[in-house]
């Protein structure tokens, strides 16, 4: 990696041509898939080769709008944010960092987060985005495995970094928490206070690392995922296509900083489109406040995880004014009942999208395509997935683990799992890339029209009386009952059936965890499910989740596997006279 002055700011022509093709064919997936190919420049820098070009073309358009819980907001245009990225790069260089060094970024939804991200990308610093929700143990693990040279965190979280001052530079944004040694920390100055000599943007090679993510670990400890100067900065063209983004759109995405989806939809995809990023920086989620914001800011495209959609549909959607054209969901499959509720209220169908920390959006329901409720959609431009039987490794036409062909290798795919930024984890990579494909770990079915439907994680699907059970299918039925806010299905050992489906249920507001409620829910399941799929046991409980919000069914499975008798508070179908 070298640094040198770049040409006058302009959008990279090859990336621009690919972006324009996808926008042109936004309503014709077959045409987009046939015409699209991944741009593969030898060198690429998202800031100097793209964002600075947006500043030249769309300088006065807001690039970023951050709305606080009290309604106040801060905004930065493309021109302003481009200038701030340059001075941030200068400041990082003046602190002794060099292209290829690793920085850990632990900030909430403050404008400074985008300023630092763009400054690091411009200068070639490898960034580990991390959530402020991490524990001190999590933070120390990431600093060690990430070989971190600098941490930038909000001052209120500084106590979590005790003992790390001798391992990396510690930089705080905002006032330090009480009791924290100020001598261990540097302060990140405001934009106008940075006067370091300007340094050129890095000429990053396509294979150079720019982002390191730690997976949320639903079944294991977090794995270190390595992304390059092109895999996310260009690879999110597929995400742009799924979302239906256009230049000039106003895009609001609900996700937490530190997770890959935040970079997907709060940075790369909208700015590849030339759209405005809107962020709602709330402490406690409020459906009415979010609905008011959608109308006030005139949001055109809106993406939220299933948990948020489930809370929104309990509000008065019909009375909310909005300018929405596209509604989107990602993170986990969205239940059909929620999709139907939004469609009745707004006349807009929520379009699911599927991807991973390891990739950009792979499969989705893009604009203009017929939707099949419950389906995650079709392969997006640039992806050629194959279904593989987990037991035999053979390709399957109808059901199997979703895998990505590696010849040619999809541009957005991670380079692999790593122990440290420079040391691949050969064991994990041999498993993930076995058989000449990348294994997602997710089982899907495929119908005659090529639509894919999520079945479950390969380690979540189980058998009952020799019938294969998809937890997601049963959870979708459960959440249709008005008493159920969230649900998770796991196998409970059974002497006759080997295992039976058990539901852990979070109740909606106004419902009590009584036998009467349990009977009503189980009765609903009996009416909607085939006998071999019926939910046989039910327990009212909070659901264990990763800090990114994904349900940890592995913990619930462990509870059932170690239970020696009927659990307190558990209801069974045999308790009732149906």
C-alpha positions, 0 to 999 in steps of 0.5 A: 500500500502506498500513498500518493495524490489522486486525480481531481475528484470524480466517481470511479468510472467502472463503479459508476457504470455498474451502479447506473446499470443497476439503477436502470434495471431496478425493476427487472431482475433478470436483465440486471443479473444478465448484464451485471458484472462486478467491477474489479479495479486493481486499486480502489479507495472508497473516499478518494475514488467515490465519496469525494466525487459525490462531494464534487457532484452533490456537494450541497446535498445532505450526506448525513442527518442524525436526529436525536431522541429530543427531535434535534438534529445535525446534518453534514453535506457531501462537501462538508463531510468530504472535507472532514474526512480529509482533516481526520485522515491528517489527524490520524497520520499526525498521531503516528498511525500508518496505512495498514494499522488497525483502529478500533472505533467504539462510538454511537450514532454521532456524526463523528462516527462517520467522520472517523470512518471516512477519514480512516478509509481515506488514509488506509487505516483498517477499522474494527467497528464495535458496539458500545455495548461490549463488555470490558472482556469483549473489548480486550479480546478485540484489541488483542486479536485485532492488533489494535494501535488506537481506540477511539471511543466515547468518553462515557465508555472510557472505564471499559478500557482500563488497563489498555493504555500500555497496549494502544493509544486511547482517544475519547470523543466527548467528556470522560466518565468520572474516575477515569485517568485523563492522562491515559487518554487523548481527546479527539478535537472538533473538526475546526481544531484540527490543523495537521499538515494534509496527507494524501489519500491511500492508494489501497490495493483491492486486496488490502484490508480496510474492515475487520468485523467480529461476528455476533456469535449465535453458536460460538465465540465471535469470529474475526471477518476480514474485508478488503478495499473492494469487498464492502465499498464496491460489494454493496452494489448488490445491497443498493439493488435490493433496497431499490435506492436511487440518487437523491433518496433519503434513506433511514436504516435502524441498526446499531453501530459496530455491526456490519448492517450499520455499514451496509445501510448507513454508509456504503449502499446509500452513498454508492447510490448518492442518497442521504443517510438519516439516523435516528439516535434514540436511547429507548425505542418509541414506535410513535417517535419513529413514525413521526420522524419518517414523515417529518424528514420525508424518508423515501426508503426505510430498513429495519430489523424484524424486532422493530417491525414487530413493534411498529405494527402494534402502533397506529400505522394508518394515521402516520404520514409518510413519503415512503417508496420502499420498506425493507427488513433484514437480520432475520426472516420477517414473519408473513403476518407482519408484512401483511399488516404493513401492506394493509396500512401503507400499501407497501410490501416489506421486502426481505433481504438476506446477507451476512457479515461475511458478504453483502446482500446475496438474496432478496426481493428487489423492486418490481418482482412478484413477491411470495410471502415467506420467501427471502427472494431470489439471487441478486446480481453478482451472486450464483448460489447453489444448494448443498445437502449438508449430509452428503455434500451433493448439490440439491435442486430443492433444499439444502445449505445455501452456498456461493460458488467460488468460480468466479468468486463474488467480490463482496465475499470476505477473504476469510476468517482470521486469528489476527489481521495477518493470520488466517484461521486455516481450520475455520476457512477449510470448513467454510470453503470446503468443496469449492463453495462458501458455506453460509450455514443457512438451510433454504428451500427453492421452488420451481420459480427459483425463489428461496425460502429460509428453513433455519440455521443448519444447526437449528433444524431438527427432527421430530418423529423422523420429520424435519422441523423448521423453527422459523416456520413454527415461529411464523405461525406463533407470532400470528397470535395476538398474544405473541410478541416474539417466539423461539422454537427449539427441540425438547427431548421426548421419549417417544418422538425423540424430540418435540417442538417447544416454544419460548414466548415473549408476550405482547403488552396486555397479556398475562403468562397464564394457563389460559393464554398458553391454551389459546396459543397452543390451540392456535398452533393446532389449527394452523400446523400439521399434526407432526409440526405442532408445538407440544410445549410452551414456556413464557420467557425472555429470549437470550440474544446476542448484543446485535439482537439475534436470538441465541437458540443455542442457549435454549437448546442447552436448557432443554438438553440438560433438563431432567424433568418438566421445567417450572412454568412449562405448559404442555399440550397434554395439559389441555382438552383440545 
